[in-house]
Amino acid sequence: MQIKKAYTEISPDLLYAEIRDFTLKQGVTLGENKMETYTLPDESASFITRATLTFNVKGEGKTEKECLRAHIVGMARGETKLMIDVDEKLFSSKKLTALQSDLDFIFASYEVK
């Protein structure tokens, strides 16, 4: 399953931190997490942020399997886009509903409809 959202006037760093914290609250572990900042062409004072977060659940033995991946691209003064890929076999619909509810509570007023 894939969830796509776009927000306006939201810091990508804030969205990154909230997704990380809300998802960890669902009992998963943090896998890959990276954030990169780029300058915009012809505007050295403007930056765009790209972030990726992955979350894992314990598999058989000591192995972990990726259950959720979040991609964030955007800028604080403009639009920030979020795409979440979910493995519904590993991340239950109950957990996904709770995650979406938390995100909507904090960011709904900034969402581009």
Secondary structure, DSSP 8 states (H G I E B T S, - for coil): -EEEEEEES--HHHHHHHHHHHHHTTT-EEEEEEEEEEEETTEEEEEEEEEEEEEEEE-STT-EEEEEEEEEEE-SSSEEEEEEEE-TTTS-HHHHHHHHHHHHHHHGGGB--
